[in-house]
Amino acid sequence: MGKGKNILSKRKGPPRRDFLKTMAVGAASLTLTGCVNASQRSAWKQGKQPNVLFIFNDQHRTEACSVYGGRNVQTPNIDRLASQGMRFTNALSTCPLCTPYRGMLQTGRYPMHSGIVANFVETNPNQRCLAHVFREAGYLTGFIGKWHLSAGALKRNGKFDVNVAANNAYKRENPDPEFTSPGPKRLGYEHWETYNFHMDFRKGWYYRDEPKKLFYSGYETDGQTDQAIEFMKKNKDSDRPFFLMVAPHPPHPLWRGVKDVPKEYLDRIGQDIYLPPNAPKHYPLGPLQGPPAPHNSLSRRQIRTYYAMCRNFDDNLDRLMKYLDESGLAEDTIIIYTSDHGEQLGSHNRRSKMVPYAESVDVPLIFRWPGRIRAGATSDVLYTPVDHMATLCKLAGLEVPDTCDGRDLSPVVLGKGSVDRDAALMAHYVSTPNFFQSGTDFPEWRACRTKQYTYVKWLTAKEELYENAADPYQMNNLAEGQKVLPLLQKMRARLKDLLADAHDDFLPGTAYADWYDDQRNLIGNALGPI
């Protein structure tokens, strides 16, 4: 495999993993004996496992939820969900980019172990994923919305830069490149109303089991909510519990006003937008670093459109909650709401994501399970995307695959115990989202996040260190001039340990191209060839 073959073959095992797993033993035992298999109520009394409804929209930052302190949009239904369950205040998108997040969610593995470090790559289906585990346990598994775990139209585009001719030729040969055929590439999902990628929110389309575009009757998020409710209605009285993921694309850009969101939602967002102290103070916000070109600034209309999309999602969350409540399914269904990553919206003179700042990496996360999760609870535990597999499996009483890198946080969710985690690894591997570049629009970085501090090291060797509570807008870089050298040394050492655990040598983005063939099929990872 060339460079990719040797990336970390010299390292035989992560030095801290045994230690970390040992710390988790008490928590795991608590889950098995005190939370999941005992004191069963409701559906569990009949031997029926809980349904799982996992909802995550794209690019919804915490500040766009009023329960997290947002000022520009009211989200009464996200707030209500939080009042009925547990809200996490340190939930992180540890690689704030669409496909890597989805890879961590589905596999429970670090990107170095799953191999999923960039957008538009073909996920290796020979990994044990969430839907495999739930389906084998008797669950009906379903996915609705944006998939983004296939190469799609970029299948033959190349690995280092845009190849327009190859892209157009492939699309002529394959008029439905965003279709994922039934079989292993669906990673265990049976019910399928999904597309890999598009941004036609007002004329949205999706596929079922054949390469034929089907169209939502109205706005995309409304249509996906209709589909989710119909799925639950159809399976309400089934002997099989359901495991359903719903993944709307908005509030991901484009943000063109009524072209991308219903006018009534745009009308709900005021003209007077609050801009935080780490963002420019005048419209348009620009010039901002990073795409989209050519003007690369943010207008008032674009920002209002973003928040209008968030408000529409909030109304659709209300519809899902109402259906569960009115159908009698609520008590037997775990709802999880989160997002794949945030959005800078001008903060740190940036738009988009892929940077180590709070606006990109902090995400909303709420669990609701009436009668099992205490209403109105909060937790400050560090929660990462790889933790979803272990946590959801344990909540449902299922075994966690040995390949899972994540922690079982079900004791925290159920209020039955704590999990000792002092730090989490965050990373961005390629400097443009869809290609294996280095040092371009979004330079590579690694970071160590604790409850108190965020430490960042860029590929250029530049360092940043922020105190999270005292400096929420990350405007005072404690690493400048090495003002706090002992703390800086401690954070450097902790990051080194986290990188070793993840088999991450902190290489430039070009190094990972060897993990893929010329059609973007995954053929290797940090552990070697697949």
C-alpha positions as CSV (number, residue, x, y, z in Angstrom):
1,M,0.0,0.0,0.0
2,G,2.9,2.4,-0.2
3,K,2.9,5.1,2.4
4,G,-0.4,4.0,3.9
5,K,1.0,0.5,4.7
6,N,3.6,1.9,7.0
7,I,1.7,4.7,8.7
8,L,1.6,3.0,12.1
9,S,2.5,-0.6,11.6
10,K,5.4,-0.1,14.0
11,R,3.0,0.4,16.9
12,K,1.7,-2.9,18.2
13,G,-1.0,-1.6,20.5
14,P,-2.4,1.5,22.0
15,P,-0.6,2.1,25.3
16,R,-3.5,3.6,27.2
17,R,-6.4,1.5,26.0
18,D,-6.1,-1.2,28.6
19,F,-6.0,1.4,31.3
20,L,-9.0,3.2,30.0
21,K,-11.0,0.0,29.6
22,T,-10.1,-1.0,33.1
23,M,-11.6,2.3,34.4
24,A,-14.8,1.5,32.5
25,V,-15.3,-1.9,34.0
26,G,-17.1,-0.6,37.0
27,A,-19.4,1.5,34.9
28,A,-20.1,-1.4,32.5
29,S,-20.9,-3.7,35.4
30,L,-23.3,-1.1,36.8
31,T,-25.1,-0.9,33.5
32,L,-25.5,-4.7,33.2
33,T,-26.6,-5.3,36.8
34,G,-28.3,-2.1,37.9
35,C,-29.7,-0.4,34.9
36,V,-30.4,-2.5,31.8
37,N,-31.4,-6.0,32.9
38,A,-33.0,-5.2,36.2
39,S,-36.0,-3.2,37.4
40,Q,-37.5,-3.6,33.9
41,R,-40.7,-1.8,33.3
42,S,-43.1,-1.0,30.5
43,A,-42.3,-3.0,27.3
44,W,-39.3,-4.6,29.0
45,K,-41.6,-6.4,31.3
46,Q,-42.9,-8.4,28.3
47,G,-39.4,-9.1,27.1
48,K,-39.6,-6.4,24.5
49,Q,-36.6,-4.1,24.0
50,P,-37.0,-0.3,23.7
51,N,-37.4,1.3,20.3
52,V,-34.6,3.8,19.4
53,L,-35.2,7.0,17.4
54,F,-31.9,8.7,16.7
55,I,-32.3,12.1,15.1
56,F,-29.4,14.2,13.9
57,N,-29.5,17.1,11.5
58,D,-26.5,18.6,9.7
59,Q,-24.5,21.6,10.9
60,H,-26.8,22.6,13.8
61,R,-24.5,24.3,16.4
62,T,-25.5,24.5,20.0
63,E,-25.9,28.2,19.9
64,A,-28.8,27.6,17.5
65,C,-30.8,26.0,20.4
66,S,-32.4,28.3,23.0
67,V,-31.9,25.7,25.7
68,Y,-28.1,26.1,25.1
69,G,-28.3,29.9,25.4
70,G,-29.0,30.8,21.8
71,R,-30.3,34.3,21.2
72,N,-31.2,34.3,17.5
73,V,-33.8,31.5,17.3
74,Q,-36.2,30.0,19.7
75,T,-36.4,26.2,19.7
76,P,-39.2,25.4,22.1
77,N,-39.4,21.7,21.2
78,I,-35.7,21.0,21.5
79,D,-36.0,22.8,24.9
80,R,-39.0,20.6,25.8
81,L,-37.1,17.5,24.8
82,A,-34.3,18.6,27.2
83,S,-36.8,19.3,30.0
84,Q,-38.1,15.7,29.6
85,G,-34.7,14.0,29.5
86,M,-31.0,14.5,29.9
87,R,-29.0,17.3,28.1
88,F,-25.3,17.0,27.7
89,T,-23.2,20.2,27.9
90,N,-19.9,18.7,26.7
91,A,-21.1,16.7,23.6
92,L,-18.4,17.0,20.9
93,S,-18.1,16.4,17.2
94,T,-14.6,15.2,17.5
95,C,-14.0,15.4,13.8
96,P,-16.3,18.2,12.6
97,L,-17.0,17.1,9.1
98,C,-20.0,15.2,7.7
99,T,-18.6,11.8,6.6
100,P,-16.0,11.3,9.3
101,Y,-18.7,12.0,11.9
102,R,-21.1,9.5,10.3
103,G,-18.3,7.0,10.2
104,M,-17.7,7.4,13.9
105,L,-21.4,7.1,14.6
106,Q,-22.0,4.0,12.6
107,T,-18.8,2.1,13.5
108,G,-18.0,3.3,17.0
109,R,-14.4,3.6,15.9
110,Y,-11.9,6.4,15.7
111,P,-11.4,7.7,12.1
112,M,-7.8,6.2,12.2
113,H,-9.4,2.8,12.8
114,S,-12.4,3.0,10.5
115,G,-10.3,4.7,7.8
116,I,-13.1,7.4,7.2
117,V,-11.2,10.7,7.3
118,A,-12.8,12.7,4.4
119,N,-16.1,13.2,2.6
120,F,-17.3,11.2,-0.4
121,V,-15.4,8.0,0.3
122,E,-16.7,4.4,0.1
123,T,-17.1,3.0,3.6
124,N,-15.8,-0.5,4.0
125,P,-18.9,-2.6,4.7
126,N,-16.9,-5.3,6.4
127,Q,-17.0,-3.5,9.8
128,R,-19.4,-4.2,12.5
129,C,-21.8,-1.2,12.7
130,L,-24.7,-0.1,14.8
131,A,-27.4,-1.4,12.6
132,H,-25.7,-4.8,12.3
133,V,-25.9,-5.2,16.1
134,F,-29.5,-4.0,16.4
135,R,-30.7,-6.0,13.4
136,E,-29.1,-9.2,14.7
137,A,-30.9,-8.6,18.0
138,G,-34.2,-8.6,16.2
139,Y,-34.7,-4.9,15.6
140,L,-36.2,-3.5,12.4
141,T,-33.5,-1.0,11.3
142,G,-34.2,2.1,9.1
143,F,-32.4,5.1,7.8
144,I,-34.1,8.3,6.5
145,G,-32.3,11.3,5.1
146,K,-28.8,12.2,4.2
147,W,-26.4,9.2,4.2
148,H,-23.0,10.6,3.0
149,L,-21.1,7.4,3.5
150,S,-20.5,6.7,-0.2
151,A,-18.4,8.3,-2.8
152,G,-21.4,9.4,-4.8
153,A,-20.7,11.6,-7.8
154,L,-17.1,11.9,-6.8
155,K,-16.5,8.1,-7.4
156,R,-13.9,8.8,-10.2
157,N,-13.1,12.4,-9.4
158,G,-9.6,11.7,-8.1
159,K,-8.1,11.9,-4.6
160,F,-6.2,15.2,-4.6
161,D,-8.3,17.8,-6.5
162,V,-11.4,18.4,-8.6
163,N,-11.4,16.6,-12.0
164,V,-14.4,18.1,-13.8
165,A,-14.1,15.9,-16.8
166,A,-14.0,12.7,-14.8
167,N,-16.8,13.8,-12.6
168,N,-19.1,14.6,-15.6
169,A,-18.2,11.4,-17.4
170,Y,-19.0,9.3,-14.4
171,K,-22.4,11.1,-13.9
172,R,-23.2,10.4,-17.6
173,E,-22.5,6.7,-17.1
174,N,-24.2,6.6,-13.7
175,P,-27.2,9.0,-13.7
176,D,-28.0,8.1,-10.1
177,P,-24.6,8.2,-8.4
178,E,-26.1,9.1,-5.0
179,F,-28.1,5.8,-4.9
180,T,-26.8,3.2,-2.5
181,S,-27.9,-0.3,-3.7
182,P,-29.4,-2.8,-1.2
183,G,-26.8,-5.0,0.4
184,P,-23.7,-4.6,2.5
185,K,-23.1,-0.9,1.7
186,R,-26.2,0.0,3.7
187,L,-24.3,-1.2,6.8
188,G,-27.2,-3.2,8.2
189,Y,-30.2,-0.8,7.5
190,E,-33.3,-2.5,6.0
191,H,-35.8,0.3,5.6
192,W,-34.2,2.9,3.2
193,E,-35.5,6.3,2.2
194,T,-32.2,8.0,1.7
195,Y,-29.8,9.8,-0.6
196,N,-26.1,10.0,-0.3
197,F,-25.8,13.8,-0.9
198,H,-27.6,16.7,-2.5
199,M,-28.6,20.2,-1.5
200,D,-32.0,20.5,-3.3
201,F,-33.9,21.3,-0.1
202,R,-37.0,22.7,-1.8
203,K,-37.1,20.0,-4.6
204,G,-35.5,17.2,-2.5
205,W,-35.2,13.7,-3.7
206,Y,-34.3,10.3,-2.3
207,Y,-34.2,6.6,-3.1
208,R,-35.6,3.4,-1.9
209,D,-34.5,0.1,-3.3
210,E,-34.0,1.0,-6.9
211,P,-32.1,3.8,-8.7
212,K,-35.1,5.9,-9.3
213,K,-35.4,9.4,-7.8
214,L,-38.5,9.9,-5.6
215,F,-39.4,13.5,-4.6
216,Y,-40.6,14.9,-1.3
217,S,-43.9,16.7,-1.7
218,G,-42.7,19.8,0.0
219,Y,-39.7,21.0,2.0
220,E,-37.1,18.3,2.6
221,T,-37.1,18.1,6.5
222,D,-41.0,18.1,6.5
223,G,-40.9,15.2,4.0
224,Q,-38.4,13.2,6.1
225,T,-40.5,13.7,9.2
226,D,-43.5,12.4,7.3
227,Q,-41.5,9.3,6.4
228,A,-40.4,8.8,9.9
229,I,-43.9,9.0,11.3
230,E,-45.2,6.7,8.6
231,F,-42.4,4.2,9.4
232,M,-43.4,4.2,13.1
233,K,-47.1,3.9,12.4
234,K,-46.4,0.9,10.1
235,N,-44.4,-0.8,12.8
236,K,-46.2,0.3,15.9
237,D,-47.7,-3.1,16.6
238,S,-44.8,-5.2,15.2
239,D,-43.2,-7.9,17.3
240,R,-39.9,-6.3,16.4
241,P,-38.7,-3.1,18.0
242,F,-37.4,-0.4,15.7
243,F,-34.0,1.3,15.4
244,L,-34.5,4.3,13.2
245,M,-32.1,7.1,12.3
246,V,-33.5,10.3,10.8
247,A,-30.9,12.6,9.3
248,P,-32.2,15.9,7.7
249,H,-29.7,17.9,5.7
250,P,-30.7,21.5,6.7
251,P,-29.4,23.7,8.3
252,H,-26.4,22.9,6.1
253,P,-25.8,25.6,3.4
254,L,-27.0,26.7,0.8
255,W,-28.6,29.6,2.6
256,R,-30.4,31.6,-0.1
257,G,-33.6,32.7,1.7
258,V,-36.9,31.4,0.3
259,K,-35.0,29.3,-2.3
260,D,-33.9,27.0,0.6
261,V,-36.4,27.4,3.4
262,P,-40.2,28.1,3.6
263,K,-40.9,31.8,3.8
264,E,-42.9,31.5,7.0
265,Y,-39.8,30.3,8.8
266,L,-37.7,33.1,7.4
267,D,-40.3,35.5,8.7
268,R,-39.9,34.2,12.2
269,I,-36.2,35.2,12.4
270,G,-35.7,38.9,13.2
271,Q,-33.5,41.2,11.3
272,D,-31.5,42.1,14.4
273,I,-29.1,39.2,14.6
274,Y,-26.9,38.9,17.6
275,L,-23.2,38.5,16.7
276,P,-20.9,37.1,19.4
277,P,-17.7,39.0,20.3
278,N,-15.5,36.6,18.3
279,A,-17.3,37.5,15.0
280,P,-17.0,40.7,12.8
281,K,-19.6,43.3,13.7
282,H,-20.9,44.4,10.4
283,Y,-22.7,42.8,7.4
284,P,-21.7,41.2,5.3
285,L,-19.4,39.2,7.6
286,G,-16.3,39.0,5.5
287,P,-13.9,38.4,4.0
288,L,-14.0,35.1,5.7
289,Q,-11.5,32.3,5.4
290,G,-12.6,29.1,3.8
291,P,-15.2,28.3,1.1
292,P,-17.6,28.9,-0.6
293,A,-16.0,31.2,-3.1
294,P,-15.9,33.7,-4.9
295,H,-17.1,36.2,-2.4
296,N,-16.8,34.1,0.8
297,S,-18.7,36.4,3.1
298,L,-21.9,36.0,5.1
299,S,-24.9,38.3,4.6
300,R,-27.7,39.0,7.0
301,R,-30.1,37.0,4.7
302,Q,-27.8,33.9,4.8
303,I,-27.6,34.0,8.6
304,R,-31.3,34.4,8.9
305,T,-31.8,31.5,6.5
306,Y,-29.6,29.3,8.7
307,Y,-31.7,30.1,11.8
308,A,-34.9,29.7,9.9
309,M,-33.8,26.1,8.9
310,C,-33.2,25.4,12.6
311,R,-36.7,26.6,13.5
312,N,-38.2,24.4,10.9
313,F,-36.3,21.4,12.3
314,D,-37.6,22.3,15.8
315,D,-41.2,22.2,14.5
316,N,-40.6,18.8,12.9
317,L,-39.1,17.5,16.2
318,D,-42.3,18.5,17.8
319,R,-44.2,16.4,15.3
320,L,-42.1,13.4,16.0
321,M,-42.5,13.8,19.8
322,K,-46.3,14.3,19.5
323,Y,-46.6,11.1,17.4
324,L,-44.7,9.1,20.0
325,D,-46.8,10.6,22.8
326,E,-50.2,10.2,21.1
327,S,-49.5,6.7,19.8
328,G,-48.4,5.3,23.2
329,L,-44.9,4.6,22.0
330,A,-43.2,7.3,24.0
331,E,-42.6,5.3,27.1
332,D,-41.0,2.5,25.1
333,T,-38.8,4.6,22.9
334,I,-35.5,6.2,23.5
335,I,-35.1,9.5,21.6
336,I,-31.7,10.9,20.9
337,Y,-31.2,14.3,19.3
338,T,-27.9,15.6,18.2
339,S,-26.0,17.1,15.2
340,D,-23.0,16.0,13.2
341,H,-21.1,19.2,13.9
342,G,-21.6,23.0,14.2
343,E,-21.1,26.0,12.0
344,Q,-18.8,29.0,12.5
345,L,-21.2,31.6,11.1
346,G,-18.4,34.2,11.1
347,S,-16.8,33.4,14.5
348,H,-13.0,33.4,14.4
349,N,-13.5,35.0,10.9
350,R,-14.6,31.6,9.6
351,R,-17.6,30.0,7.9
352,S,-18.3,26.3,7.7
353,K,-16.8,23.9,10.2
354,M,-13.5,21.8,10.2
355,V,-11.8,24.0,12.8
356,P,-11.2,23.2,16.5
357,Y,-13.4,26.0,17.9
358,A,-16.5,25.6,20.0
359,E,-18.8,26.8,17.2
360,S,-17.7,23.8,15.1
361,V,-17.1,21.0,17.7
362,D,-19.8,21.7,20.3
363,V,-23.0,19.9,19.4
364,P,-26.4,19.6,21.1
365,L,-27.1,16.1,22.6
366,I,-30.3,15.1,24.4
367,F,-31.6,11.7,25.5
368,R,-35.3,11.1,26.4
369,W,-36.7,7.9,27.8
370,P,-39.8,8.6,30.0
371,G,-39.5,6.8,33.3
372,R,-35.9,5.7,32.8
373,I,-34.0,9.0,32.2
374,R,-34.6,11.7,34.8
375,A,-36.5,14.7,33.3
376,G,-34.5,17.9,33.3
377,A,-31.2,16.2,34.0
378,T,-27.9,17.5,32.7
379,S,-24.4,16.0,32.4
380,D,-21.0,17.6,31.8
381,V,-19.4,14.3,30.8
382,L,-17.2,14.4,27.7
383,Y,-19.4,12.6,25.1
384,T,-17.9,11.8,21.7
385,P,-19.4,10.3,18.5
386,V,-17.7,6.9,19.0
387,D,-19.5,6.6,22.3
388,H,-22.9,6.3,20.7
389,M,-22.4,2.6,19.7
390,A,-21.5,1.4,23.2
391,T,-24.0,3.6,24.9
392,L,-27.0,2.7,22.7
393,C,-26.1,-1.0,22.8
394,K,-26.0,-1.1,26.6
395,L,-29.3,0.9,26.9
396,A,-30.9,-1.8,24.8
397,G,-29.3,-4.6,26.6
398,L,-27.1,-5.7,23.7
399,E,-23.4,-6.7,23.6
400,V,-20.9,-4.1,22.4
401,P,-18.7,-5.2,19.5
402,D,-15.1,-5.7,20.4
403,T,-14.1,-3.3,17.7
404,C,-15.8,-0.4,19.3
405,D,-13.4,2.4,20.6
406,G,-16.1,4.3,22.4
407,R,-17.1,4.4,26.1
408,D,-20.4,3.1,27.5
409,L,-22.0,6.2,29.0
410,S,-25.3,4.5,29.7
411,P,-24.7,4.8,33.5
412,V,-24.5,8.6,33.0
413,V,-27.6,8.7,30.8
414,L,-29.6,6.7,33.3
415,G,-28.3,8.6,36.3
416,K,-27.0,5.4,37.8
417,G,-23.3,6.1,37.9
418,S,-20.4,8.1,36.5
419,V,-17.7,7.5,33.9
420,D,-14.1,8.7,34.6
421,R,-13.0,10.4,31.4
422,D,-10.6,13.3,31.7
423,A,-10.0,14.1,28.0
424,A,-11.2,13.5,24.5
425,L,-9.2,13.6,21.2
426,M,-10.4,15.9,18.4
427,A,-9.0,16.0,14.9
428,H,-9.2,17.3,11.4
429,Y,-7.3,15.1,8.9
430,V,-7.5,16.7,5.5
431,S,-7.4,20.4,4.6
432,T,-10.3,20.4,2.2
433,P,-13.4,18.4,2.9
434,N,-13.6,16.2,-0.2
435,F,-9.9,15.6,-1.2
436,F,-6.7,14.5,0.4
437,Q,-5.0,17.9,0.5
438,S,-2.7,19.5,3.0
439,G,-2.3,23.1,4.2
440,T,-5.1,24.6,2.0
441,D,-8.4,26.1,3.2
442,F,-8.8,24.2,6.4
443,P,-5.3,23.2,7.6
444,E,-5.0,20.0,9.6
445,W,-5.0,19.9,13.4
446,R,-5.3,17.7,16.5
447,A,-6.7,18.8,19.8
448,C,-7.2,17.6,23.4
449,R,-10.5,18.6,25.0
450,T,-11.0,18.4,28.8
451,K,-13.9,19.9,30.7
452,Q,-11.8,22.9,31.6
453,Y,-9.5,23.4,28.6
454,T,-9.2,23.1,24.8
455,Y,-5.6,22.5,23.6
456,V,-5.0,22.6,19.8
457,K,-1.9,21.8,17.8
458,W,-1.9,22.6,14.1
459,L,0.2,20.7,11.5
460,T,2.2,23.9,11.3
461,A,3.2,23.4,15.0
462,K,1.2,26.5,16.1
463,E,-0.5,25.9,19.4
464,E,-3.7,27.3,21.0
465,L,-5.0,26.8,24.5
466,Y,-8.3,28.1,25.9
467,E,-10.1,27.9,29.2
468,N,-13.6,26.8,28.2
469,A,-15.8,28.4,30.9
470,A,-13.8,31.5,31.5
471,D,-13.3,32.2,27.8
472,P,-16.2,30.6,25.9
473,Y,-15.5,32.6,22.8
474,Q,-11.9,31.4,22.8
475,M,-10.4,34.9,22.4
476,N,-7.5,34.6,24.9
477,N,-4.9,32.1,23.6
478,L,-3.0,31.0,26.7
479,A,-0.4,29.3,24.6
480,E,0.9,32.6,23.2
481,G,4.2,33.4,24.7
482,Q,3.9,30.1,26.7
483,K,2.2,32.0,29.5
484,V,1.2,28.9,31.3
485,L,4.1,26.5,30.5
486,P,3.3,23.8,33.1
487,L,-0.3,23.5,32.0
488,L,0.8,23.6,28.3
489,Q,3.2,20.8,28.9
490,K,0.5,18.8,30.6
491,M,-1.9,19.3,27.7
492,R,0.8,18.4,25.2
493,A,1.5,15.1,27.0
494,R,-2.2,14.2,27.2
495,L,-2.7,14.9,23.5
496,K,0.3,12.6,22.8
497,D,-1.3,9.8,24.8
498,L,-4.7,10.3,23.0
499,L,-3.0,10.2,19.6
500,A,-1.2,6.9,20.6
501,D,-4.5,5.4,21.7
502,A,-6.0,6.3,18.3
503,H,-2.9,5.1,16.3
504,D,-2.6,8.6,15.0
505,D,0.8,9.9,13.8
506,F,-0.6,13.3,12.9
507,L,0.3,13.2,9.2
508,P,-0.5,15.7,6.5
509,G,-3.8,15.1,4.7
510,T,-2.1,13.8,1.5
511,A,-0.8,10.8,3.4
512,Y,-4.3,9.3,3.7
513,A,-4.8,9.0,0.0
514,D,-3.1,5.7,0.0
515,W,-5.9,4.3,2.1
516,Y,-8.2,4.5,-0.9
517,D,-8.1,3.1,-4.5
518,D,-8.8,5.2,-7.6
519,Q,-12.5,4.8,-7.1
520,R,-12.4,6.0,-3.5
521,N,-12.9,2.5,-2.0
522,L,-11.4,2.1,1.4
523,I,-8.5,-0.4,1.3
524,G,-6.5,0.5,4.5
525,N,-6.4,2.4,7.7
526,A,-3.8,3.2,10.4
527,L,-3.7,-0.5,11.4
528,G,-2.7,-1.5,7.9
529,P,-4.3,-2.9,4.7
530,I,-7.9,-4.1,4.8
